[in-house]
Amino acid sequence: MTNRERVLASLSHRQPDRIPYNIRFTEPARAAMAAYYGDPDFESKLGNCLHVLDTEPAGAWREVREGIWEDQFGVEWDRTIDRDIGNVCNVRVTRDTLDDFHFPDPDDPSRFVDHARLIAGNPNEFHVTNLGFSLFERAWTLAGMETFLMAMVDDKEFAHALLDRILEYNLRIIEKACALPIDAMMFGDDWGQQRGLIMGAGLWRELIGPRVRQMYALVKSRGKRVFIHSCGKVDELFADLIDSGLDVFNPFQPEVIDVDEAKRRYGDRLSFYGGISTQKTLPYGSTRDVKEEVRRLLDRIGKNGGYIAAPAHDVPRDAKPENIAAMVETLQNQ
């Protein structure tokens, strides 16, 4: 099987010859592994099964002050501590300015100018176009976390209006992306924290869920699969997400989601992507711990398909290089 065939088999809940896998890194972890392997091009040799494309236009990011980067929405991110994402340090939208706020152009041709070439150049991988910060995250980065969470409770007119503007933008991006020969769309939207949903299930179902359903329905109508990346303990939404058309859930954090129970309850209708502990095993375990955990996931969660093995998030800076190498070795030597 090619890597693409392995993913397709697994997402069809059939047992592939090997469990597909995908490993992504934060910048510090990438630098550490390049030094560990003595090879700055080590990622190209991992055997990753997913080919992830983004939807950002040319020049989407620019450094406006030292360590402060501005995205295509005009949101400023302080990356002096976290070089991968950063912390929002301005407010772009308020109730009074929403109607006059100009979203980026979803039809900017530079968003997809290289996609057909990149897809054709990687025929043996499963092609996923990623739309990060898709609803809740986009709303709070524009309006402020505290402001938007309060609006979800006591200013729902503003919350609905902002989410509708974001949805309109997203649907146009989805239309453009799904016109290309991709296999799936991935949406990023962190709804959870370590103990449950940030906004609670009721507000999620009222404000987020109906718009999720519209986005997923558009993807499915174009014959593509739907991935969601949502950190934290969000498993109480699995039934809602399956009903909305979700195919693959990521990051599948074992510290907050019982991976065996999730597979037992939902594994015939939902595939999982992630599961290797980035909070405990990779930073604090031994190489033996890592190998045992990875093998257990491959054998139990990967049985009968429905699994893409991966760290539960981009490999963090505190993961031990020898542990990362043990994970890679175990995945490659199935």
ABEGO torsion letter per residue (X at the ends): XBAAAAAAAAAAGBBBABBBBBBBBBAAAAAAAAAAAGBAAAAAAAGBABBBBBABBBGABBBABBGBBBBAAGBBBBAAABAAAEBBABBABBAAAAAABBBBBAABAAAAAAAAAAAAABAABBBBBBBBGABAAAAAAAAEAAAAAAAAAABAAAAAAAAAAAAAAAAAAAAAAAABBBABBBBBBBABBAAEBAAEAAAAAAAAAAAAAAAAAAAAAAGBBBBBBBBEBAAAAAAAAAAAGBABBOAGBAAABBAAAAAAAAAAABBBBEGBBAAAAAAABBAAAAAAAAAAAAAAAABGEGBBBBBABBBBAABBAAAAAAAAAAAAAX
